[in-house]
Amino acid sequence: MKHLSTLLALTTLSLAASAAADKTVTVGWSGAITGPTSDAGINYGAGVEDYCKYAAATNMVPGYKLNCIARDDQYVNANTQRNFEDYVGPVFLGYSTGATLQLKATIQETKTPSIMGTYHIGNVDSPNGQYVFLPISSYSEQVVSLLEYIAKKDRKAKIALLVNPSPFGRAPVDDARKAAARLGLTIVDVQEVGAGNIDNTALLKRFEAAGIQYVVNQNTAGPVANVLKDAQRLGLLGKMQFMGAHYTGGEDLTRLAGSAAQGFIWATSFYLSDESTLPGIILVKKIGAQFGRGANTVQSIHYTAGMTAAAITVEAMKRAAAKGDVTNLTVYDALLTFNGTHAFDPGFTVSPVIFTKTDHVGAEGLRYLQADATGNFKAISGPFKSNLFRLVHPSQ
């Protein structure tokens, strides 16, 4: 009888351990695999999915099985809402600016930590920004940093902003205007340019007539490439300096714009695919090869960006699991440990990911990069943070 009791006790412990090992948590991303901005979204989603599958295969969250989902929402807010409701996981990975702004109240109500591919600073502002996190610097900080670059060159410069016709495109405009006023710069014009703007001749001629010297883009690479090719055809590349925030540049831009991308100045927080000796980029390429991704995907900055969001998620789950369980509240608490000696360095960004209770912007470091004659972007600065950004947009 004693032997039987011991056996039953051991069996119970074994079953309990097996049950714990079989816990499943969903890592669900919703974004534009098709539709507007899908030129970036398709690779971002691939990065999320592949890193999650890699984390599952290597047991990065011991005791948990990761259910990895990347679902197309076609950049439609209602679809994102449905995906959010379907995932019912301890964390949500999003993409669209408009959808995130619409979801904020629900995210707050359900206390679901959400890691976003939209870097609009309004996502983390009050009200309802408590559970939203940006993996890297905001669009506003990227654009403000470009204005700081211009101010160092010419404080009398005339500037135009070219933005996507969406909440994503408009996200940094107010902060850019405030920064320009502080720097003594003149923003002469703000125009919206989408994927449907195939011929930008009239727009560029208007800029030329107004004496525009700098054109700052907040868009994805497709519309920017169209503008650059038209500017090249009109002989304006030497007369106007074209620049852009994160989603405008990288291999995606040079592949689409060809020689017209030469000289383009770009601000981003990520390392590039051709920085091939860096551990993070080695990992990007290893995972891309493991899951059969083509060169255009692996070289895309958005593939790395998607991996970064997934890496932050997995690390938070790992820290939560080490303390007992993976739930929305324990993952949220884990994200708030990403600071001091526990800051998280995924290897993909030029500065570590740091979150606090009052600051949900992660890898805030930026670099300026410029496309050379071969079409490759090269760093023209070391990592930095904008001196001006928090003056024009205090933390909320």
N, C-alpha and C positions, 0 to 999 in steps of 0.2 A: 504493500500500500504506500509506504514511504517513497519507494522507487517510482511508483505511478504518479504521486503528487509532484515529485521533482520533475518528472518528464513533462507533466502538464504545465508546470510553471515555466519550464524552458521553452515549451511550444508556444505558450502565450507571449513570452518575451520575443521569440522569433517572429511571430505574426505581427506584433506591435512594431518591431523594427522594420519588417517588410512593408507595413502600411505607411510608416513614416517615409520610407524610401520611395514609395509610389505616389507621394503627394505631387499634384500637377498644378503649376501656375502658368497663366497665359501671359505672354509678352506680345501684345497686339498693337500693330501700327496701322493707321488709316491715313492714306495720302493719295496724291494724284499720280497714279500709274498711267492714266489716260486723262485727256482734257487739258485745260489751261495749266501752265507751269509743269506739265508732265515731263518736259525735257530735263528737269531736275528731279522730279519726284520718282521717276522710274528707277533711277540709280540709288536714290536715297532709300527707297523701300527695299531694294536688293541688299544694301548694306545692313539695314536693320535685320532682315531675315537671315542673312548669312552669318552675321556675328552671333545671333541668338542660337542658330543651329550648331555653330562651332562651340558655344558655351555649353549647350546641352550634351554634345558629344564628348566634351572634356570634363564634364561633371563640375562645372565652375560653381554651382550652387548645390553643395552636397545635401542629399536627402530630398531633392526636388527634381521633378521632370519638367522641363521647359516646353511649353506648347507655343511654337513660334508661328505667328500669323502676320502676313502683310497683305492688306486688303485695299483694293482700288476704290476710292470714294469719288473719283472723277472731278475733284475740286468743288464738290457740291455739298453745302453745309448740312443739308438734311441727311445725306448719306453718311457723313462723318458722325452725326448724332446717333444714327442707327448702329454704326460700328462701335461707338463708345458703349452703347447699351448692351450690345451683343458680347463684348469681350469679358465684361464683369471680372476683370482681373485686379491684382493689387496695384497695378500701374497702367497708365495709358500713354502711348506714343502717338503724337499727332503731327500735323504738317501744315495745314492751311491756316493763314492768319484770320480770315473771316470766320472760319469754323471754330477756331480756338476762342475768339472773342465772344462768339455766340454760346459756346459751351461753358464759359468760365463760371457762371452761377451754378450749373449742374456739377461741375468739378468741385466747387466749394461745398455744395450741399452734401455730396457723396464722399467728400474727403479723399478723392482719388489723386494721388501724386501723378502729375502728367509732364512728360519730357517732350518738348516741342521742337519740330523742325522749322517752325516759324520763329524768327528771332526778333519779333516786334516787342519792344520794351513794354508796350501796353498790356501784354499778356501777364506780366508779373506785377503790374501796378495795382493799387487799390481802385475799386473794390474787387473782391473775389480773386485776388492773385495769390492767395496763401499756398495753394497746392500746385501751382504751375512753376516749371523750372525751364530756363533756357540753357542749353548745353554750352553755348559760346556767347561772345559779345553781341549786343543788339544791333539791328540795322541802324538805329539812330547813332550809336557810338561809332559804327563803321563810317557812316556818311560824315559825321562831325569830324572824325579824324582826317578824312579827305579834305575837308574845308580847312583844317589846320595846316595840312600840307600846302594847299594853295596859298594860304595867308603868308607862309614863310617865303613863298616865291614872289607874290605880288598882291599887296593889300588893296590894290585898285582894280583887281581882276573882276571881269563880268562873267557870271556863272549862270548856267541853265541846269535844271534838274529834269531828267527824263525818267519817268516812273511807270511801273506796270499799272494798268487800269483796274486796280483792286485794292482792298485794304492792305495787302502785302506791299504794293507799290507806294501807297500813300503814307505808310507807317512812319517814316523818318522825316517827313516834310516839315512839320511844325518845329521839331528840334533843330533841323537844318536852318530854318529861318532865324531862330533865336541865336544859333551859333554864328551865323553870318553877321548878324547885327553886332554881336560882341567883338567879332574879328574885323569889322569895318568892311566886309565884303558885300558885293551887290548880287543878289539872286535876281536876275532880270526876268526869267521865265521858268515856269514849271509846266511840263507837258506830259501827257500820258501816251505811252506807246505799247501796244500789245503785239502778239504774234501775228495778227492780221495786218499790221502796218508793213506791207512788203516794200513800198516805195516811200521813202522819207525825204524825197528831194525838196518838197515845199517847206517842210519843217526845218531842214538844215539851211536852206537859203534864207529863211527868216532869221535863224540864229546868226548867220554870217552878216546879214544887214544890221543886226542889233549889236554887232561887235563882240559876240560871245567868244570867250577864250577858253573856258573850261566847261565840259559837259559831264555832270556826275549822274551815273545811272543807278537806279534801284529797280532791278528787273531780273529775269533769267537770261541765260546766254543767247537764246534764239533771237529775241527782239533786238538785243544789243548787237549781235552779229549783223543783222540787217542794216542797222544804223551805220555801223562801221564800214560796211561794204559800199553803202551809198556815199558816205563821207569820202572814202577813197576815190570813188568814181568822180566826185565833184572837186577833187583836189583840196579837201579841207583838213586832211589829217595833220598836216604841218601847221595849220592855222589854229586848230582847236585841240586841246588836250582832253582825251576821253578817259574817264575814270569810272570805277564802280565798286559797289558793296559786294558782299560775299557771293550771292547767287549769280553774279554777272560773269565771273571769270573762270580761269583755269583751263584745263585741257578741253573742256566743252566749248569754250569760246574760240580757242585757236583752231579747233577742228572745224567749226562752223564758219568762222570769219576769214580763215586763211591769213594771207599777208596783211589784211586790213586790221588785224589785231595788234600788229607791232606797235609798241609804245604805250599800249593801254595800261593804266595804273589801277591796281586792285588792292582792296583791303580785306583780309580774311584772318581767321584764327587758326586755320588748319595747316599742317604740313602738306606738301605736294607729293604726288606719285613718283616724280623723278628724284626726290630726296631719298634715294634707295638704300642708303646705309643706316637709316634711322630704324630703331626696333619696331615702332608703330607701323611704318610703311612696309617693312618686311612682313609684318603680320597681315596687313591689308592684302598684300599680294599672295601670301600663303592661303588665306581664306578664300580669296577670289578664285585661285586655281583649284582649291578643294571642291568648290561648288560650281565649277565649269563656267565662270563668267568670262566674257570676252574682254579684249583690251580696252574698248571704249568705256565699259562699265568700271573696270578696276582702276583706270586712270582718272575717272571722274572724281572731282572733289566731293561730289554729293554721295558717292559710295562711302568715302571716308566719314562724311558727316553722319550718315545713317548708322555706321558702325559705332561712332562716338555716342550717339543717343542710346544704342543698345548696350554698349559697354557700361555707361552710367547706370542704366537700369539693372543690369546683371550684378554689378558691384554692390548696389544698394540692396538687392535681394540677398546677396551673399552675406552682407553685414547683418541684415535682419535675421537670416536663418541662424547665424552664429549666436544670436541672442535669444533664440527660441522658436520663432515662427515668421512666415512671410505673409503679411497682410498689408492692406493699404496703409494702416497707421504705423506699422513697424518699418515699412519701406520709407515712408515720409520721415520718420525719426532718423533712419539710416542716412538719408540724403543730407540731413542737417549735420551729420558728422563729417562731411567732406570739407574739412578745414584744418588749419594748423598742421600738426604732424600727420594728420589723417586725410589731408587733401588727396584727391584721386588724380593720378596721371595715367590716362589711357594710352599715351604714346602717340596720339593722333593730332594733338593740339599744341600750340607753341607755348602755352602756359597750363598749369594744372587746373582741374575742375575744382572750384571752391564754392560751396554754398554755406550760407548762414541763415538764421531765422529771418533776418531783414534784407538779405541780398541773395536772390535766386538766379543771378547771372553767373554761369559757370566759368569756363575758360575765357576770361575777359581779355587776355593778351591778343594783340593784333600785330601783323606785319604789313608793310607796303611791299607789293611785288609789281614787276613790270615785264611785259612781254618783249622778248628780244627778237632779233632778226630771224631766228630759227623757229619762232612761235612758242618758245618755252617761257614760262613765267619764272623770274628770278627775284629773290628777295633784294630789296633796295633799302631795307631797314632791319634792325633787330626787333625783337618783341617789345611792345610798349602798350600802355593804356592811354586813352585820350585824356589830356589835362582838362579839357573844357566840358566834356560830356556831362558830368555830374553837376556842373554849375548851371547848365541849361535844362537839365532834367534830374532834379534831386530824387534820391531813392524814396519810393513810396511803399 
